[in-house]
Amino acid sequence: MSLLAGLLIPAGTLAFMGYLQVTLGTALFLRTQAAWARSLAPPWAGILLSLRHAASPAYRVALRALNGLDLSFLALFLLLLVLGVRRLPRSYTAYAAVVWLAILLNPATGAAQPLALMSVSRFGLTVFPSFITLALVARHEGVDRLVLSLFVALLSLCTVIFVRGYWIA
């Protein structure tokens, strides 16, 4: 029975690829990422490009803020990955590491795309072990207050960015 359940995962992926083939003419969903200037790159490429953009004086203030937000989310999620190594089952940590590797292997490195780590905050929402780790770490009252304060500030910042007409995820 567990073998059958395990086979449902690749079967779902193959069904989705068949749908893409019929509707778009290509079964490889990674090709569709080219519309957002995403391409396969070493996992550090997007991080280095984002840091380079952050240091550039030619970078607009709004883009610098969005870039900083993406870098901050990535740093937070990677910190939670490291903190989860001793707190979570190995399977959860392995899942989180593989998902983050997949995210970092596909940055937006095209010349027309100024945000190499765009959508990293949205992608990070799928890494459920990070939130389990956050809950375990925030059991301490001081950490809980810090997390709540930080998240209220982030909610306020993201609301302002969204109201100003920028895409934040």
N, C-alpha and C positions, 0 to 999 in steps of 0.2 A: 504494500500500500504506500509506504514512504517513497519507494522508487517511482511509482506512478505520479505522486505529488511532485517529486523532483523533476520529472519530465514535463510537467505543465509549464515550467518557466521557459525552457527553450522553445516549446510549442507555441507559447504566446508571442515570443520574439519572432519566430518564423511566420506566424500569422500576420503580425504587424508588417514585416518585411514584404509579404505577399500583397498586402493592401497597398503599400507604397509603390510596389512594382506596377500594380494595376492602375493606380490613380496618378502617379507622378512619373512613371517610366523608369524608376531606379529603386532597387530594393535596399540600397545602402543609405541608411538614414544619416550617416555621418556626412555625406555629400551635401545635404541640405544646410549644414552649418556654414557653408561657404557664403550664404546670404548675409551672415553676420560677421564676415571676415574671419571666421574661426578656421584654424588648420591644426594639424598634428604638429606638436612641438615638444621639446623636453619639458618636464614638469616645472622647472625653474624659469622658463622663458617668459611666461606671463607675469610672474612676480618681478623679474628684473625689468621688463618693459614698463610695468606700472611704476616702479621706483624711478626709472629714468624719466617717465612723463611727469611724475610728481616734482622732480627737481628742475624741470624745464621752465625757464621764465616765460616762454612763449605760450605756455599752457593757460587757457582761460580759467578764471577763478572758479566758475561753476564746475568745470571738468576736473579741476584739482580737488574740489570737495567730493565729487562722486568717486573719483579715483581713490581718495583717502578713505572713503566709506567702504569701498570694495576691499582695500588692503586691510582695514580694521576688521571687517567681518571674517576675512580669510585667516588673519592672525588669531582671532577668537576661536574659530572652529578648529584650527590646527592645535591650539593650546588645549582645547577640550579633548581632541584626539589623544594627545600625549597624556593628559590627566586620566583618561579613561583606560589606559593600558593596565593599570593595577586594580582598577575599580570594577571593570566589566568583564564578562566572559570573553575568551579569546575570539570566539566567532563574531561577536559584536565589533570588537576592535578591528578584526580583519575586514569585515564588511565596510566599516567607516574608512579604513585606509584605502581599500580598493576604489570606493566611490570618489574619495578625494584625489586619488591618482588619476582616475578617468577625467575628472573636472580639470585638473591642472595640465593634463596632456592635450587639451583642446582650447587654448586661449585665443582671444581675438587679436591676432598679430598683424592683420592687414593694415596697410598704410592709411586707409580711409577710416579706420576704427580707432578712436583715441582712448578707449577704455579696454585694456587687455583682459581685465578680470571681470568684465561686465557680467551681471547675473550671478556672481558667486554667492551672494546672500540668498538668492532664491534657490540655487542648487543646494546650498547648505541645509535648507529646510528639510531635505529628504534624508539627511544623515541622522536618523533617530537616535543612535547611541550618543551623539553629542548632547542631546537634551537630557538623556538619562544621567550622563556624567554631570551636567550642569545642576540637575536636581540633587545629586549626591553631594556635590561640593557646596551647594547653597544651603545645606542643612544647618550650617553654622550661622548664627544670627548676624554676625558682622558681614559675612560673605553675602548673605541673603539681602541685607540692606544695600550693599554695594551693587549687586546685580539689579535690584529693583531701581535704584537711582540711575544706573547706566542705561537700563532699558527705557525708562521714562525719557531720558535725554535723547536716546536714539529715536524713539517714537516721535518726539517733537521735531527733531532734525529731519527725519524722513517725511513727516507731514509737510513741513515747509518746502522741502525740495519738490514734493509731489504737487503741492498747490502752485508752485512757480512754473509748473509745466514740464518738469524733467522726469524722465523714467528712472525709478530708483531700484528696480530689481533687475 
